[in-house]
């Protein structure tokens, strides 16, 4: 199945998009979502993000925390950096461990940016962002995000924008510590690679027909996002800039693939 593409305007978005999206529509597009038809609810959500300003500082609960308040699961996510201008940064975790009181005070006073660990990024960087990680995306970055399909985000700080904050909820689920760099990797530009294997999903970069990294992986849902070339999912062509979904890896034909990211559920 080919998922429907939706361009979402954001005040922090970019007016010019990559060629695979025909340069955009002249509006500030911050996100491109891939939506399933009515009656179909994918376990994963894949989307592109394009930033021209800082995004809010936020955090997501894990499965256990989310179920306590009526959600089916929490939100783990990951970022594959497609492009970034020099000096672009991501906020991941805190510089040092702090108390909940100190974090809340810093958020209220507008000083929380000083506590966050801002990491330089470049094209090809990959970050897995576990639930509970305090995080933010800086300006001038294009990335592909794969996440659990859950609409549950707690904003800690939003640079004075007139949006709701969820400070108490965020602090209750946040890890008040540094980001674990074992969740970071540099993706090779010229070969297939395993980006992440874990729960609730795994993610791979596949060049051409080299599906070696996937060969022993089992999954109930597969999403394929061509970055170059195209693939076929159950006979339906999925081009660069599109997203296809299917229940088995064997449903994906890589004979015309240039480079694709392929995600699958593992729980």
PADO-38256 format. One line per 2 residues: their letters; for each residue x, y, z of N, C-alpha, C, O. Coordinates in Angstrom, 1 decimal. Example, Ala and Ser with C-alpha at 12.3 -4.5 7.8 and 13.67 -1.06 7.14 Angstrom:
REM residues 2
as	13.2 -5.7 7.8 12.3 -4.5 7.8 13.2 -3.3 7.8 14.2 -3.3 8.5 | 12.8 -2.2 7.1 13.7 -1.1 7.1 12.9 0.0 7.9 13.4 1.1 8.0
//
This chain:
REM residues 267
xx	0.8 -1.2 0.0 0.0 0.0 0.0 0.9 1.3 0.0 1.9 1.3 0.7 | 0.5 2.2 -0.8 1.2 3.5 -0.8 0.4 4.5 0.1 -0.8 4.7 0.0
xx	1.1 5.1 1.1 0.5 6.0 2.0 0.3 7.3 1.4 1.1 7.8 0.5 | -0.7 8.0 1.9 -1.0 9.4 1.3 -0.1 10.4 2.0 0.1 10.4 3.2
xx	0.4 11.3 1.1 1.4 12.3 1.6 0.6 13.6 1.9 -0.3 14.0 1.2 | 1.0 14.1 3.1 0.3 15.4 3.6 1.4 16.4 4.0 2.2 16.1 4.8
xx	1.4 17.5 3.3 2.3 18.6 3.6 1.7 19.5 4.7 0.5 20.0 4.6 | 2.4 19.7 5.8 1.9 20.4 7.0 2.6 21.7 7.2 3.9 21.7 7.3
xx	1.9 22.8 7.2 2.5 24.1 7.4 2.9 24.3 8.8 2.1 24.0 9.7 | 4.0 24.9 9.1 4.5 25.2 10.4 5.2 26.6 10.4 5.9 26.9 9.4
xx	5.1 27.4 11.4 5.8 28.7 11.4 7.3 28.5 11.4 8.0 29.4 11.0 | 7.8 27.4 11.8 9.2 27.1 11.8 9.7 26.3 10.6 10.8 25.8 10.6
xx	8.8 26.1 9.6 9.1 25.3 8.5 10.0 26.0 7.4 10.5 27.1 7.6 | 10.2 25.3 6.3 11.0 25.8 5.2 10.2 26.0 4.0 9.3 25.3 3.7
xx	10.5 27.1 3.2 9.7 27.4 2.0 10.2 26.6 0.8 9.5 26.4 -0.1 | 11.5 26.2 0.8 12.0 25.5 -0.3 12.4 24.0 0.2 13.1 23.9 1.1
xx	11.8 23.1 -0.5 11.9 21.7 -0.1 12.8 20.9 -1.1 13.1 21.5 -2.2 | 13.3 19.7 -0.7 14.2 19.0 -1.7 13.5 18.7 -3.0 12.2 18.7 -3.1
xx	14.2 18.4 -4.0 13.7 18.1 -5.3 12.7 17.0 -5.3 11.8 17.0 -6.2 | 12.8 16.0 -4.4 11.9 14.9 -4.5 10.5 15.3 -4.1 9.5 14.6 -4.3
xx	10.3 16.5 -3.6 9.0 17.1 -3.3 8.8 18.3 -4.2 7.9 19.2 -3.9 | 9.4 18.3 -5.3 9.3 19.4 -6.3 9.5 20.8 -5.8 8.9 21.8 -6.3
xx	10.4 20.9 -4.8 10.7 22.2 -4.3 9.7 22.8 -3.3 9.9 23.9 -2.8 | 8.6 22.1 -3.0 7.6 22.6 -2.1 6.5 23.4 -2.9 6.4 23.3 -4.1
xx	5.7 24.1 -2.1 4.5 24.8 -2.7 4.6 26.3 -2.4 3.6 27.0 -2.5 | 5.8 26.8 -1.9 6.0 28.2 -1.6 5.5 28.6 -0.2 5.7 29.7 0.2
xx	4.9 27.6 0.5 4.5 27.9 1.9 5.6 27.3 2.8 6.4 26.5 2.4 | 5.5 27.7 4.1 6.4 27.2 5.1 6.0 25.8 5.5 5.1 25.6 6.4
xx	6.6 24.8 4.9 6.3 23.4 5.3 7.3 22.9 6.3 8.5 22.9 6.1 | 6.7 22.5 7.4 7.5 22.0 8.5 7.6 20.5 8.6 8.6 19.9 9.0
xx	6.5 19.8 8.1 6.4 18.4 8.2 5.7 17.8 7.0 4.9 18.4 6.4 | 6.1 16.6 6.6 5.4 15.8 5.6 5.1 14.5 6.2 6.0 13.7 6.6
xx	3.8 14.3 6.4 3.3 13.0 7.0 2.9 12.0 5.9 2.7 12.4 4.8 | 2.8 10.8 6.3 2.3 9.7 5.5 1.2 9.1 6.2 1.4 8.4 7.2
xx	0.0 9.2 5.6 -1.2 8.8 6.3 -1.9 7.6 5.6 -1.8 7.4 4.4 | -2.4 6.7 6.4 -3.1 5.5 5.9 -4.6 5.8 5.7 -5.1 6.8 6.3
xx	-5.3 5.0 4.9 -6.7 5.2 4.7 -7.5 5.0 6.0 -7.0 4.4 6.9 | -8.7 5.5 6.0 -9.6 5.3 7.2 -9.7 3.8 7.5 -9.9 2.9 6.6
xx	-9.6 3.4 8.7 -9.7 2.0 9.1 -8.4 1.3 9.3 -8.4 0.2 9.8 | -7.4 1.9 8.8 -6.0 1.4 8.9 -5.2 2.3 9.8 -5.0 3.5 9.6
xx	-4.6 1.7 10.9 -3.8 2.5 11.8 -2.4 1.8 11.9 -2.2 0.8 12.6 | -1.4 2.4 11.2 -0.1 1.8 11.3 0.5 1.9 12.7 0.1 2.8 13.5
xx	1.3 1.0 13.0 2.0 1.0 14.3 3.1 2.1 14.4 3.5 2.6 15.4 | 3.7 2.4 13.2 4.7 3.3 13.1 4.3 4.5 12.3 3.4 4.4 11.4
xx	4.9 5.7 12.6 4.6 6.9 11.7 6.0 7.4 11.2 7.0 7.5 12.0 | 6.0 7.6 9.9 7.2 8.1 9.3 6.9 9.5 8.8 5.9 9.7 8.2
xx	7.8 10.5 9.0 7.6 11.8 8.5 8.9 12.5 8.3 9.9 12.3 8.9 | 8.9 13.5 7.3 10.0 14.4 7.1 9.8 15.6 7.9 8.6 16.1 8.1
xx	10.9 16.2 8.4 10.8 17.5 9.1 11.8 18.5 8.5 12.9 18.1 8.1 | 11.4 19.7 8.3 12.2 20.8 7.7 12.2 22.0 8.7 11.1 22.5 8.9
xx	13.3 22.4 9.2 13.2 23.5 10.2 14.0 24.8 9.8 15.0 24.7 9.1 | 13.4 25.9 10.1 14.1 27.2 9.9 14.2 27.9 11.2 14.9 28.9 11.3
xx	13.6 27.4 12.3 13.7 27.9 13.6 13.8 26.8 14.6 13.6 25.6 14.2 | 14.0 27.1 15.9 14.1 26.1 16.9 12.7 25.5 17.1 11.7 26.2 17.2
xx	12.6 24.2 17.3 11.4 23.6 17.7 11.3 23.5 19.3 12.3 23.7 19.9 | 10.1 23.3 19.8 10.0 23.3 21.3 10.8 22.2 21.9 11.2 21.2 21.3
xx	11.1 22.4 23.2 11.8 21.4 24.0 10.7 20.5 24.6 9.7 21.0 25.1 | 10.8 19.2 24.4 9.7 18.3 24.7 10.2 17.0 25.1 11.4 16.7 25.1
xx	9.3 16.1 25.5 9.6 14.8 26.0 8.4 13.9 25.7 7.2 14.4 25.7 | 8.6 12.6 25.5 7.5 11.6 25.4 7.6 10.6 26.4 8.6 10.2 26.9
xx	6.4 10.0 26.9 6.4 8.9 27.9 6.7 7.6 27.2 6.6 7.4 26.0 | 7.1 6.6 28.1 7.3 5.3 27.6 6.0 4.5 27.6 4.9 5.1 28.0
xx	6.0 3.3 27.2 4.7 2.5 27.1 4.0 2.4 28.4 2.8 2.6 28.5 | 4.7 2.1 29.5 4.1 1.9 30.8 3.5 3.3 31.3 2.4 3.3 31.8
xx	4.2 4.3 31.1 3.7 5.6 31.5 2.5 6.1 30.7 1.5 6.6 31.2 | 2.5 5.8 29.4 1.4 6.2 28.5 0.1 5.3 28.8 -1.0 5.9 28.8
xx	0.3 4.1 29.2 -0.9 3.2 29.4 -1.6 3.6 30.7 -2.8 3.4 30.8 | -0.8 4.2 31.6 -1.5 4.7 32.9 -2.5 5.8 32.6 -3.4 6.0 33.4
xx	-2.3 6.5 31.5 -3.3 7.6 31.2 -4.2 7.3 30.0 -4.7 8.2 29.4 | -4.2 6.0 29.6 -5.2 5.6 28.6 -4.7 5.4 27.2 -5.5 5.1 26.3
xx	-3.4 5.6 27.0 -2.9 5.4 25.6 -2.4 3.9 25.4 -2.1 3.3 26.4 | -2.4 3.5 24.2 -2.0 2.1 23.9 -0.5 1.9 24.1 -0.1 0.8 24.5
xx	0.2 3.0 23.9 1.7 2.9 24.0 2.3 4.3 24.1 1.6 5.2 23.8 | 3.5 4.4 24.4 4.2 5.7 24.4 4.8 6.0 23.1 4.3 5.5 22.0
xx	5.9 6.7 23.1 6.6 7.1 21.8 8.1 7.1 21.9 8.7 7.9 22.6 | 8.7 6.1 21.3 10.1 6.1 21.0 10.2 6.6 19.6 9.3 6.4 18.7
xx	11.3 7.3 19.3 11.5 7.8 17.9 13.0 7.8 17.5 13.9 7.6 18.4 | 13.2 8.1 16.3 14.6 8.2 15.8 14.7 9.2 14.7 13.7 9.5 14.0
xx	15.9 9.8 14.5 16.1 10.8 13.5 17.3 10.4 12.6 18.3 10.1 13.1 | 17.0 10.5 11.3 18.0 10.3 10.3 18.2 11.7 9.6 17.3 12.2 9.0
xx	19.4 12.3 9.8 19.7 13.6 9.3 19.9 13.6 7.8 20.9 12.9 7.3 | 19.1 14.2 7.0 19.3 14.3 5.6 20.1 15.5 5.1 20.9 15.4 4.2
xx	20.0 16.6 5.8 20.8 17.8 5.5 20.8 18.7 6.7 19.9 18.8 7.5 | 21.9 19.4 6.8 22.0 20.4 7.9 23.1 21.4 7.6 24.2 21.1 7.1
xx	22.8 22.7 7.8 23.7 23.7 7.5 24.8 23.7 8.6 24.6 23.1 9.7 | 26.0 24.3 8.3 27.0 24.3 9.3 26.5 25.0 10.6 25.7 25.9 10.6
xx	27.0 24.4 11.7 26.6 24.9 13.1 25.2 24.5 13.5 24.7 25.0 14.5 | 24.5 23.6 12.7 23.2 23.2 13.1 23.3 22.2 14.3 24.3 21.5 14.4
xx	22.3 22.2 15.2 22.4 21.4 16.4 21.1 20.8 16.7 20.0 21.2 16.3 | 21.1 19.7 17.5 20.0 19.0 18.1 20.2 19.1 19.6 21.3 18.9 20.1
xx	19.1 19.2 20.3 19.2 19.1 21.8 18.8 17.7 22.2 17.7 17.3 21.9 | 19.7 17.0 22.9 19.4 15.6 23.3 19.9 15.5 24.8 21.1 15.5 25.0
xx	19.0 15.3 25.7 19.4 15.1 27.1 19.9 16.4 27.7 19.9 17.5 27.1 | 20.4 16.2 28.9 21.0 17.4 29.7 22.5 17.3 29.8 23.1 16.2 29.7
xx	23.1 18.4 30.0 24.6 18.4 30.1 25.0 17.6 31.3 26.0 16.8 31.2 | 24.3 17.7 32.4 24.6 16.9 33.6 23.3 16.6 34.2 22.2 17.2 34.0
xx	23.3 15.6 35.1 22.1 15.3 35.8 21.6 16.4 36.8 22.5 17.0 37.4 | 20.3 16.7 36.8 19.8 17.8 37.6 18.6 17.3 38.3 18.0 16.2 38.0
xx	18.1 18.0 39.3 16.9 17.7 40.0 15.7 18.1 39.3 15.8 19.0 38.4 | 14.5 17.6 39.6 13.3 18.0 38.9 13.0 19.4 39.3 12.5 20.2 38.4
xx	13.3 19.9 40.5 13.1 21.3 40.9 13.9 22.2 40.0 13.4 23.3 39.6 | 15.2 21.9 39.8 16.0 22.7 39.0 15.6 22.8 37.6 15.6 23.9 37.0
xx	15.1 21.7 37.0 14.6 21.7 35.6 13.4 22.5 35.5 13.3 23.3 34.6 | 12.5 22.4 36.4 11.2 23.2 36.4 11.5 24.7 36.5 10.9 25.5 35.8
xx	12.4 25.0 37.4 12.7 26.4 37.6 13.3 27.0 36.4 13.0 28.1 36.0 | 14.2 26.2 35.7 14.9 26.7 34.5 13.9 26.9 33.4 14.0 27.8 32.6
xx	12.9 26.0 33.3 11.9 26.1 32.3 11.0 27.4 32.5 10.7 28.1 31.5 | 10.6 27.6 33.7 9.8 28.7 34.0 10.5 30.0 33.8 9.9 31.0 33.3
xx	11.8 30.1 34.1 12.6 31.3 33.9 13.1 31.5 32.5 13.8 32.5 32.2 | 12.9 30.5 31.6 13.4 30.6 30.3 14.9 30.3 30.2 15.5 30.8 29.2
xx	15.4 29.6 31.1 16.8 29.3 31.1 17.1 27.8 30.8 18.3 27.4 31.0 | 16.1 27.0 30.4 16.4 25.6 30.2 17.3 25.3 29.1 18.0 24.2 29.1
xx	17.4 26.2 28.1 18.4 25.9 27.0 19.8 25.8 27.5 20.6 25.1 26.9 | 20.1 26.4 28.7 21.5 26.3 29.2 21.7 24.9 29.8 22.9 24.6 30.0
xx	20.7 24.2 30.1 20.8 22.8 30.7 20.9 21.8 29.6 21.5 20.7 29.9 | 20.4 22.0 28.5 20.3 21.0 27.4 21.7 20.8 26.7 22.4 21.8 26.5
xx	21.9 19.6 26.4 23.2 19.3 25.6 22.9 19.4 24.1 22.2 18.6 23.5 | 23.4 20.5 23.5 23.2 20.8 22.1 24.3 20.1 21.3 25.5 20.5 21.5
xx	24.0 19.2 20.4 25.0 18.4 19.7 25.0 18.9 18.3 24.0 19.0 17.6 | 26.2 19.1 17.7 26.3 19.4 16.3 25.9 18.2 15.4 26.2 17.1 15.8
xx	25.3 18.5 14.3 24.8 17.4 13.4 25.2 17.7 12.0 25.5 18.8 11.6 | 25.2 16.6 11.2 25.5 16.7 9.8 24.7 15.6 9.0 24.2 14.7 9.7
xx	24.6 15.7 7.7 24.0 14.7 6.9 24.6 13.3 7.2 25.8 13.2 7.3 | 23.7 12.3 7.4 24.2 11.0 7.6 24.2 10.6 9.1 24.5 9.4 9.4
xx	24.0 11.5 10.0 23.9 11.2 11.4 22.6 10.6 11.7 21.6 10.9 11.2 | 22.7 9.6 12.7 21.5 8.9 13.1 21.4 8.9 14.6 22.4 8.6 15.3
xx	20.2 9.3 15.2 20.0 9.3 16.6 18.7 8.5 16.9 17.7 8.8 16.4 | 18.9 7.5 17.8 17.7 6.9 18.4 17.4 7.7 19.7 18.2 8.0 20.5
xx	16.1 8.1 19.8 15.7 9.0 20.9 14.7 8.2 21.8 13.5 8.2 21.5 | 15.2 7.6 22.9 14.3 6.8 23.7 13.3 7.7 24.4 13.5 8.9 24.6
xx	12.1 7.1 24.7 11.1 7.8 25.5 11.7 8.3 26.8 12.6 7.6 27.4 | 11.3 9.5 27.2 11.9 10.1 28.4 13.1 11.0 28.1 13.5 11.7 29.0
xx	13.6 11.0 26.9 14.7 11.9 26.5 14.2 13.3 26.3 13.3 13.5 25.4 | 14.7 14.3 27.0 14.4 15.7 26.7 15.1 16.0 25.4 16.3 15.8 25.3
xx	14.3 16.6 24.5 14.9 16.8 23.2 14.3 18.0 22.5 13.3 18.5 22.8 | 15.1 18.5 21.5 14.7 19.6 20.7 15.5 19.6 19.4 16.6 19.2 19.3
xx	14.8 20.1 18.3 15.5 20.2 17.0 15.8 21.7 16.7 14.9 22.5 16.8 | 17.0 22.0 16.3 17.4 23.3 16.0 17.0 23.7 14.6 16.5 22.9 13.8
xx	17.3 24.9 14.1 17.0 25.4 12.8 17.9 24.8 11.7 19.0 24.3 12.0 | 17.5 24.9 10.5 18.3 24.6 9.3 18.7 23.2 9.2 19.8 22.8 8.8
xx	17.7 22.3 9.5 17.9 20.9 9.5 16.8 20.2 8.7 15.6 20.6 8.8 | 17.1 19.2 7.9 16.1 18.4 7.2 16.4 17.0 7.7 17.5 16.5 7.7
xx	15.3 16.3 8.2 15.5 14.9 8.7 14.3 14.1 8.5 13.2 14.6 8.2 | 14.5 12.8 8.6 13.5 11.8 8.5 13.3 11.2 9.9 14.2 10.7 10.5
xx	12.0 11.2 10.3 11.7 10.7 11.7 10.9 9.5 11.6 9.9 9.5 10.8 | 11.2 8.5 12.3 10.4 7.2 12.4 10.1 7.1 13.9 11.0 7.2 14.8
xx	8.8 6.9 14.2 8.4 6.9 15.6 7.2 5.9 15.8 6.5 5.5 14.8 | 7.0 5.6 17.1 5.7 4.9 17.4 4.6 5.9 17.1 4.7 7.1 17.3
xx	3.5 5.3 16.5 2.4 6.1 16.1 1.5 6.5 17.3 0.5 5.8 17.5 | 1.9 7.5 18.0 1.2 8.0 19.2 1.2 9.5 19.3 2.3 10.1 19.2
xx	0.1 10.1 19.5 0.0 11.5 19.6 0.1 11.9 21.0 -0.9 12.3 21.6 | 1.3 11.9 21.6 1.5 12.1 23.0 2.8 12.8 23.2 3.9 12.2 23.3
xx	2.8 14.1 23.3 4.0 15.0 23.4 3.8 16.0 24.6 2.7 16.6 24.6 | 4.8 16.1 25.4 4.7 17.0 26.5 5.8 18.1 26.2 7.0 17.9 26.2
xx	5.3 19.4 26.1 6.2 20.5 25.8 6.6 21.0 27.2 5.9 21.3 28.1 | 8.0 21.3 27.2 8.6 21.8 28.4 8.8 23.3 28.2 8.7 24.1 29.2
xx	9.2 23.7 27.0 9.5 25.1 26.8 9.4 25.4 25.3 9.7 24.5 24.4 | 8.8 26.6 25.0 8.5 26.9 23.5 8.9 28.3 23.1 8.3 28.9 22.3
xx	9.9 28.8 23.8 10.5 30.1 23.3 9.5 31.3 23.3 9.6 32.2 22.5 | 8.5 31.2 24.2 7.5 32.3 24.2 6.4 32.2 23.2 5.5 33.0 23.2
xx	6.4 31.1 22.4 5.2 30.9 21.5 4.0 30.7 22.3 4.0 30.1 23.3 | 2.8 31.1 21.7 1.5 30.9 22.5 1.0 29.6 22.3 -0.2 29.4 21.8
xx	1.7 28.6 22.8 1.2 27.2 22.8 1.2 26.6 24.2 2.0 27.0 25.0 | 0.3 25.6 24.4 0.2 25.0 25.7 1.5 24.3 26.1 2.1 23.6 25.3
xx	1.9 24.4 27.4 3.0 23.7 27.9 2.5 22.6 28.9 1.4 22.7 29.3 | 3.3 21.6 29.1 2.9 20.5 29.9 4.0 20.2 30.9 4.5 19.0 31.0
xx	4.4 21.2 31.7 5.6 21.1 32.5 5.6 20.0 33.5 6.5 19.2 33.6 | 4.5 19.9 34.3 4.4 18.8 35.3 4.4 17.4 34.7 5.1 16.5 35.2
xx	3.6 17.3 33.7 3.6 16.0 33.0 5.0 15.6 32.4 5.4 14.4 32.5 | 5.6 16.6 31.8 6.9 16.3 31.2 8.0 15.9 32.3 8.7 14.9 32.1
xx	8.0 16.6 33.4 9.0 16.3 34.4 8.8 14.9 35.0 9.7 14.3 35.4 | 7.5 14.5 35.0 7.1 13.2 35.6 7.7 12.1 34.8 7.9 11.0 35.3
xx	7.9 12.3 33.5 8.4 11.2 32.6 9.8 11.4 32.1 10.3 10.5 31.5 | 10.4 12.5 32.3 11.7 12.9 31.8 12.8 12.2 32.5 12.8 12.0 33.7
xx	13.8 11.8 31.7 15.1 11.3 32.3 16.0 12.6 32.5 16.3 13.3 31.5 | 16.3 12.9 33.7 17.0 14.1 34.1 18.5 13.9 34.0 19.2 14.0 35.0
xx	18.9 13.4 32.9 20.3 13.0 32.8 20.8 13.2 31.3 20.1 13.7 30.5 | 22.0 12.8 31.0 22.6 13.0 29.7 22.1 12.0 28.7 21.6 10.9 29.1
xx	22.2 12.3 27.5 21.9 11.4 26.4 23.0 10.3 26.3 24.2 10.6 26.3 | 22.6 9.1 26.1 23.5 7.9 25.9 24.0 7.9 24.5 23.2 7.6 23.6
xx	25.2 8.2 24.2 25.7 8.2 22.8 25.8 6.8 22.2 26.2 6.8 21.0 | 25.5 5.8 22.9 25.4 4.5 22.2 24.3 4.5 21.2 24.1 3.6 20.4
xx	23.3 5.4 21.4 22.2 5.5 20.5 22.4 6.4 19.3 21.5 6.7 18.5 | 23.7 6.8 19.1 24.1 7.6 17.9 25.0 6.8 17.0 25.8 5.9 17.5
xx	24.9 7.0 15.7 25.8 6.4 14.7 25.9 7.3 13.5 25.0 8.1 13.2 | 27.0 7.1 12.8 27.2 7.8 11.5 26.9 6.8 10.4 27.5 5.7 10.3
xx	25.9 7.1 9.5 25.4 6.1 8.5 26.3 6.2 7.3 26.5 7.3 6.8 | 26.9 5.1 6.8 27.7 5.1 5.6 26.9 5.5 4.4 25.7 5.1 4.3
xx	27.5 6.4 3.6 26.7 6.9 2.4 26.7 5.9 1.3 25.8 6.0 0.4 | 27.6 4.9 1.3 27.7 4.0 0.1 27.5 2.6 0.4 28.0 1.7 -0.4
xx	26.8 2.2 1.4 26.5 0.8 1.7 25.3 0.6 2.5 24.8 1.5 3.2 | 24.7 -0.6 2.5 23.6 -0.9 3.3 24.1 -1.0 4.8 25.2 -1.3 5.0
xx	23.2 -0.7 5.7 23.6 -0.7 7.1 22.4 -0.9 8.0 21.3 -0.5 7.7 | 22.6 -1.5 9.2 21.6 -1.5 10.2 21.8 -0.3 11.0 22.8 0.0 11.6
xx	20.7 0.5 11.1 20.8 1.8 11.9 20.4 1.5 13.3 21.0 2.1 14.3 | 19.4 0.7 13.5 18.9 0.4 14.9 18.1 -0.9 14.9 17.3 -1.1 14.1
xx	18.4 -1.7 15.9 17.6 -2.9 16.2 17.2 -2.9 17.6 18.0 -2.8 18.5 | 15.9 -2.9 17.8 15.4 -2.8 19.2 13.9 -2.9 19.3 13.2 -3.4 18.3
xx	13.4 -2.5 20.4 11.9 -2.5 20.6 11.5 -1.0 20.7 12.1 -0.3 21.5 | 10.5 -0.6 20.0 9.4 -1.4 19.3 9.6 -1.5 17.8 8.8 -2.0 17.1
xx	10.8 -1.0 17.3 11.0 -1.1 15.9 12.5 -1.2 15.6 13.3 -0.9 16.4 | 12.8 -1.6 14.3 14.2 -1.6 13.8 14.2 -0.8 12.5 13.2 -0.6 11.9
xx	15.4 -0.3 12.2 15.5 0.6 11.0 16.8 0.2 10.3 17.8 0.0 10.9 | 16.7 0.2 8.9 17.8 -0.2 8.1 17.9 0.8 6.9 17.0 1.3 6.5
xx	19.2 1.0 6.5 19.4 1.6 5.2 19.8 0.6 4.2 20.7 -0.3 4.4 | 19.1 0.6 3.0 19.4 -0.5 2.0 19.7 0.2 0.7 19.0 1.0 0.2
xx	20.9 -0.2 0.2 21.3 0.3 -1.1 21.1 -0.8 -2.2 21.5 -1.9 -1.9 | 20.5 -0.4 -3.3 20.3 -1.4 -4.4 19.5 -2.6 -3.8 18.4 -2.4 -3.2
xx	19.9 -3.8 -4.1 19.2 -5.0 -3.7 19.8 -5.7 -2.6 19.5 -6.8 -2.2 | 20.8 -5.0 -1.9 21.6 -5.6 -0.8 20.7 -5.6 0.4 20.8 -4.6 1.2
xx	20.0 -6.7 0.7 19.1 -6.7 1.8 19.7 -7.5 3.0 19.0 -8.0 3.9 | 21.0 -7.7 2.9 21.7 -8.5 4.0 21.4 -8.1 5.4 21.1 -9.0 6.2
xx	21.4 -6.8 5.7 21.1 -6.4 7.1 19.7 -6.8 7.6 19.4 -6.9 8.8 | 18.8 -7.1 6.6 17.4 -7.4 7.0 17.1 -8.9 7.1 16.1 -9.3 7.7
xx	18.0 -9.7 6.5 17.7 -11.1 6.2 17.1 -11.9 7.4 16.3 -12.8 7.2 | 17.5 -11.6 8.6 17.1 -12.4 9.8 16.1 -11.7 10.6 15.8 -12.1 11.8
xx	15.5 -10.6 10.1 14.6 -9.7 10.9 13.1 -10.1 10.7 12.7 -10.3 9.5 | 12.4 -10.3 11.7 11.0 -10.5 11.6 10.2 -9.3 12.1 10.6 -8.6 13.0
xx	9.1 -9.0 11.4 8.3 -7.8 11.7 6.9 -8.0 11.2 6.7 -8.7 10.2 | 6.0 -7.4 11.9 4.6 -7.5 11.6 4.1 -6.3 10.6 3.1 -6.4 9.9
xx	4.9 -5.2 10.6 4.6 -4.1 9.8 5.9 -3.6 9.2 6.9 -3.4 9.9 | 5.9 -3.3 7.9 7.1 -2.8 7.2 6.8 -1.5 6.5 5.8 -1.4 5.8
xx	7.6 -0.5 6.7 7.5 0.7 6.0 8.8 1.0 5.2 9.9 0.9 5.8 | 8.6 1.4 4.0 9.8 1.6 3.1 9.7 3.1 2.6 8.7 3.5 2.1
xx	10.8 3.8 2.7 10.9 5.2 2.4 12.1 5.4 1.4 13.2 5.5 1.8 | 11.8 5.3 0.1 13.0 5.5 -0.9 13.5 6.9 -0.8 12.8 7.9 -0.8
xx	14.8 7.0 -0.7 15.5 8.3 -0.8 16.0 8.6 -2.2 16.2 9.7 -2.6 | 16.4 7.5 -2.9 16.8 7.6 -4.3 16.2 6.4 -5.0 16.1 5.3 -4.5
xx	15.8 6.6 -6.3 15.2 5.5 -7.1 13.8 5.2 -6.6 13.1 6.1 -6.2 | 13.4 4.0 -6.7 12.0 3.6 -6.3 12.0 2.1 -6.0 13.0 1.3 -6.3
xx	11.0 1.7 -5.3 10.8 0.3 -5.0 9.3 -0.1 -5.4 8.6 0.8 -5.8 | 9.0 -1.3 -5.3 7.7 -1.8 -5.5 7.1 -2.5 -4.3 7.8 -3.4 -3.8
xx	5.9 -2.1 -3.9 5.3 -2.8 -2.7 4.0 -3.4 -3.2 3.0 -2.7 -3.5 | 4.0 -4.7 -3.2 2.9 -5.5 -3.7 2.4 -4.9 -5.1 1.2 -4.8 -5.4
xx	3.4 -4.7 -5.9 3.1 -4.2 -7.3 2.9 -2.7 -7.4 2.7 -2.2 -8.6 | 2.9 -2.0 -6.3 2.6 -0.5 -6.4 4.0 0.2 -6.3 4.7 0.0 -5.4
xx	4.2 1.1 -7.3 5.5 1.8 -7.3 5.5 2.9 -6.2 4.6 3.6 -6.0 | 6.6 2.8 -5.4 6.9 3.8 -4.4 8.1 4.6 -4.7 9.2 4.0 -4.7
xx	8.0 5.9 -5.1 9.1 6.7 -5.5 9.8 7.4 -4.3 9.2 7.4 -3.2 | 11.0 8.0 -4.6 11.6 8.8 -3.6 10.6 9.9 -3.2 10.0 10.6 -4.0
xx	10.5 10.1 -1.9 9.5 11.1 -1.4 8.2 10.5 -1.0 7.3 11.2 -0.4 | 8.0 9.2 -1.3 6.8 8.5 -0.9 7.1 7.5 0.2 8.3 7.4 0.6
xx	6.1 6.8 0.7 6.2 5.8 1.7 5.2 4.7 1.4 4.1 4.9 1.2 | 5.8 3.5 1.5 4.9 2.3 1.3 4.9 1.5 2.6 5.8 1.5 3.4
xx	3.8 0.7 2.7 3.6 -0.1 3.9 3.1 -1.5 3.5 2.3 -1.6 2.6 | 3.5 -2.5 4.2 3.1 -3.9 3.9 3.4 -4.8 5.1 4.1 -4.4 6.0
xx	2.8 -6.0 5.2 3.0 -6.8 6.3 4.2 -7.7 6.3 4.6 -8.2 7.4 | 4.9 -7.8 5.2 6.1 -8.7 5.1 7.1 -8.1 4.3 6.8 -7.3 3.3
xx	8.4 -8.3 4.6 9.5 -7.8 3.8 9.5 -8.4 2.4 9.9 -7.7 1.4 | 9.0 -9.6 2.2 8.9 -10.2 0.9 8.0 -9.5 0.0 8.0 -9.8 -1.2
xx	7.1 -8.6 0.5 6.2 -7.8 -0.3 7.0 -6.7 -1.1 6.4 -6.0 -1.9 | 8.2 -6.4 -0.7 9.0 -5.3 -1.2 9.9 -5.7 -2.3 10.7 -6.6 -2.1
xx	9.8 -5.2 -3.5 10.7 -5.5 -4.6 11.8 -4.4 -4.7 11.4 -3.2 -5.0 | 13.0 -4.7 -4.5 14.1 -3.7 -4.5 14.9 -3.6 -5.8 15.9 -3.0 -5.9
xx	14.3 -4.2 -6.9 15.1 -4.3 -8.2 15.4 -2.9 -8.7 16.4 -2.8 -9.5 | 14.6 -1.9 -8.4 14.9 -0.5 -8.9 15.4 0.4 -7.8 15.4 1.6 -8.0
xx	15.7 -0.1 -6.7 16.0 0.7 -5.5 17.4 1.3 -5.7 18.4 0.7 -6.0 | 17.5 2.6 -5.3 18.8 3.3 -5.3 19.2 3.3 -3.8 20.3 2.7 -3.5
xx	18.5 4.0 -2.9 18.7 4.0 -1.5 17.4 4.2 -0.8 16.6 5.0 -1.2 | 17.1 3.3 0.2 15.9 3.4 0.9 16.1 3.2 2.4 17.1 2.5 2.8
xx	15.3 3.8 3.2 15.2 3.4 4.6 14.0 2.5 4.8 12.9 2.7 4.2 | 14.2 1.4 5.5 13.2 0.4 5.7 13.0 0.2 7.2 14.0 -0.1 7.9
xx	11.8 0.4 7.8 11.5 0.3 9.2 10.6 -0.9 9.4 9.7 -1.1 8.5 | 10.7 -1.6 10.5 9.7 -2.7 10.8 9.5 -2.7 12.3 10.4 -2.4 13.1
xx	8.3 -3.1 12.6 7.9 -3.3 14.0 8.6 -4.6 14.5 8.8 -5.5 13.8 | 9.0 -4.6 15.8 9.6 -5.7 16.4 8.8 -6.2 17.6 9.2 -7.2 18.3
x	7.7 -5.5 17.9 6.8 -6.0 19.1 5.4 -5.9 18.6 4.5 -6.3 19.4
//
